[in-house]
Amino acid sequence: MLVVLDPGFFREEGIDSADHPTREAAIRRLIGRLDDANRLLARHNAGLVVAVDTFIWFDAIYQREARALEAIEHRPLKQGLDRLRQHRRSGRTLPGVPLRGQMWGVPMMADWPGFGRSWRAELERVLAASVVSAAGRGVPVVFLCHRIHGRNTAERSAVGVEFVEVLRWRLSASIAGAPPTRVPCVGRLRHLDVPWTTRLDGRLPDRHGPGLHPYCPPARWMNSKTAVSGTHQSRPCWLDAQGQWWARPSTGGGYHWDVWLNGAHSQRIGLSQLNVTQHGAPPGEGAPGDLHHVPTGKQHAIKNTSGWHCPP
């Protein structure tokens, strides 16, 4: 697998704030992102694309976007940066290729005003070389991506319910020397293990977990014309393949999803709405896809707890 670094990977809102709690929260988020990236690169024996010909993509991004981070006195942050630079030392230098063809998604990722410059020409050059090289090796290409509000994500929260829409979950390239290629935008291992989480909320429980109430994505979730979200009971929700609606708790916090069932499941289970444990919940909250809790006044109504299955 070849891994192309997002020019916005090191960006973190609030990291230069004078407010200490804001700054510390930003540092923790960046450390988490570095840890996710380092685990992904290590587990999949991935090749980080460092350079194309003599143009060193990694260093160009690091010098402009991350060099100032080294001045922050924070040991876990320094360790995360050091581990990523180790992947840089063992990364790949690719030969350049003629830019004959077309790409989709690059302007959103490269022309964001927050960068203060455009990375478009350089990203197109690196992506084209990666796609052609990967085709020759028979390996995939992924874009190691950071989700930035106002660039590739949009805030859609309403009525106290958290909801973030991902605007770009893959790049596409049709370049001479390689077949048409889709390049998923990933930031953590779960994005590779459960591909639909590149577009949908990664806290939704998948069918591979131990719970009996998984989220089943629409069959063509990767197609931008496929509806994967909407409003139900006045809340922004994710829509599954079975016509059920999944929303974060309106009370804030919590480690579960409020799930409104379709007619068949509602009749069989005895309730119209369930509280299902999210992926990534602490152990004491239950397994992903389990019933998280049933309100006291509704426990008598449950007729069946066998859940449902997603198609393979």
N, C-alpha and C positions, 0 to 999 in steps of 0.2 A: 504494500500500500504506500502511495506517495501522499504526503501531507503538505498542503500549501498554507502558509501562515497569513491570516487576516491582518491587513495594515492597522486595523483597530483593536487588535488583540489586547494590547497593554493599556488601553484607555479605561479609566474608572472614574466616574463622576464622584467628586467629593474628596479625592485623595490629596488634594492640595488645600483643603479647607482649613481655616484657622480654628474652627470648632473641633475640639478633640474627639468627642464621640462620633461625629460625622466622619472625620478622617480615619478613625480606628475601624469603623464599619466598612469603609471603602477598602482599606488595606485587607481586611478579612475576606471580602468578596474577591479581591485580586488573588490572594493566596489560594482560595478555593479553586479559582479558574486555572491557576498554574498547576495545582495538584491534579486536577482533572486532565489537563493537557499532558502532563508528564506520565500519568498512568496510561493514557491512551497510546502515547508514543512507545512506552515500554512494553505494554501487553501485546500489541499487534505487531511488534518488531517493525514499526513503520519507519519509512525514510522521510525525514523532514527535508523539504526542498529548500536548500540554502542559497543556491546560486544558479543562474543561467548564463553560460559562458563566463564572462568576467564580471557580470553584474551580480553583486551579493545581496540578494533580496532580504535575507534575515538581518544583515547588518544595517541595511538602509532603514528598515523599520525600527530596529532596536535603537540606533543612534538618535533617531528623531522622536520616537514615542516612549522609549523605556529608559534611556540613559539617566534621566533625572531620578528614577526610582532607586538607583543604587545609593543615593544620598540619604535615603530614609533608614533610620536606625531601627531595624526590625528583623530579627534573626530569621523567623520563618519565611518572610518575604525574600530575603537574600538567598536562603536555601532553595526556594522555588525557582528564582531566576537562575541560580547556578545550575540546577538540574536541567533547565531548558537549554542553557548554553552548552551543556554536555551533549544534548541531542543535536545541537547545531554542529558540534565538532565531528559527529559521526553521520552527518546528513549527506544529502545528495547534491552534486553539481551536475546540471543537465545541459546538453547542447541546445543551442537556440534553434528555432524553426521559423520558417516564413509565416507571417500572420495572414494566411489566406483562409478565409472562412468567417464565421460569425459566432459571437458569444452573447449570452443573456444573463443578466443579473449583476454584471461587473459594475456598471455605473452606480447602482445603489450602494455597493460595498466600498467603492473607491473614491466617489465624488462627494462624499458627505461633507458639508461645510465645516463641521467641527474639526476636521483634520487641518484646515488652513491651507491645504493644497490638494491636488488630485493625484491619486495613485493609479489612475486608470491605465495609462500606457504600460506601466511596469507590471501591474497585475495581469493584464492581457498577455504580456510577453511570458510571464512565469506560468500562467495557466495553460497557455498553448503548448509550451515545452513539456509541461507535466502530463498533459493529456496524450500527446504523441508518445512520450517515453513510456507511460503506463500501458498504452495499447501494445507497444512492442514487447513489454514484459508480461502482459496478461494480468496486470494488477489494477485495482481501483485507485481513484484519486479522491481525496476529501479536502475540504476547505476548513481549516482549524479556526473557528469563527467565534467572535464575541457578539452577543446580542446587545445592541445599543439602542435605547429608546430614541425615537426620532429618525433612526437610520433604518434598521431592519426589524424593529418591533414597534408596536403602537399600543398605547395604554387605552383599554376599552372598559375599565372598571366602571361599575354603576351600582347604585343603591347599596353601597357597602360591600359589594362582591368584587373580589379581585379577578381581573381578567386581562391578560396580555396576549395580543395577537402577533404572531410571527409573520412578517411580510415577505421574507425571502428564506426559504429552507433548502434551496439548491441553486447552483449555478449550472448553466448548460453551455456546451461548446460543440460546434461543428467545424472542425479544423482539418485542412488537408493533411493527410498522413495518419488519420485516426477516425474511427467510426463516431457518429454522434454520441456525445458523452454527457451524462448527468453527474454533477459533482455535489454530493450532499454537504450541507453546512453543519458541521459537528463541533461540539465543545466538550463532550464527555463520552465515556464508554457507552452509556445507555443510548446515546444517539446512534451508535453503530449496532448495538444488540437489538434495539427496538426502533427500527428506522422511522416509524410515524412520529416519534417524539421530537424529530427535527422540526416538525410543524406544530404539533399539539403539545399540551402541557405534560412535562415529564413526570409529574406526580400522579398521573392517571395510571391505575394498576393494569398491567398487561396480562395476557392469557397464559404466560409462562410462569406466573407467580402461584403461590399456594392457595390464594383465596378463590372463592366460588363465584365472585361477582366482578369479573374483569371488564375493563373498557374494551370494546370491539370497534376499531376504527372503520370508517367507510372504506369500501373496497378500493376506490381510487382516490384515497386521501392525498396522494402526491400531486394530483391535478388541481391547479388553482381554481378551476370552475366547480370543483366538488365542494359542496357545503359541509363544513366541519364544525360550525358554530352558529349560534343564533340566540334569540331571547325567549326564555320560557319562565312563566311566573314572574315576569318583570325583571328577571336576572339574566346577565350574560352567561351563556352555557356552552359547553362542548356537546356536540351531537354525535351519537354513536351509530353503528351500522344497524342497530335494532330499533332505532327511533326513540332512544332514551336520552335524557338531558342530564348533564353533569355540571354542577356548579360548586364553587368554593363556598364555605359557610358564610352567611351574611353577618354572623356574629363576630367575624374576624378570628384569626388564629385557628387552632384546631388542626388535626391531622386526618381529616376525612373529606369526602365528597358528599354533597347532597345530590341524590340520583332520583329523578322522576322516571318511573317505569312505564313501559308501553302497556297497552291494554292486556295482552296475553300474560305477561309476567305479573302485572298487578293483580289480576284475577287469581292466578295460581299461588302467589305468595301471600296475598291478603292485605297488602298495603300498596299505596300509590307512590310512596317515596321511601327510600332507604338511605341510611348513612353508611358509606363504604370507606374503609381504611385506604388511605392514599399510599402510593409507592414512596419509600423513603421515610416513613413514619418511624419514630423510636420503637424499640421492641415492646415496650409496655402498652403501645397503642393497638397492637394486633398486627397480623400479617396483611400485606397489600391485597385488596380484594375481599377481605373478610368484612362481615358486618361490624362496624365500629361500635355502634350502640343503637339501641331501640328505645325511644322515649317510653317512660313508664306507662303512659296512657295508651300506648299502641301495642304493647307486648302481647296482649290477649288476642290480637287480630291476626298474628302471623300463623299461616297454615303450612308453609313450606320454606325450608332454608337451603334447598339444594342449588340455588343460584342458576347460572346459565353458562353456555360455552360459546366461544368465538369460533368461526370457521377457520380452518388451518390456513 
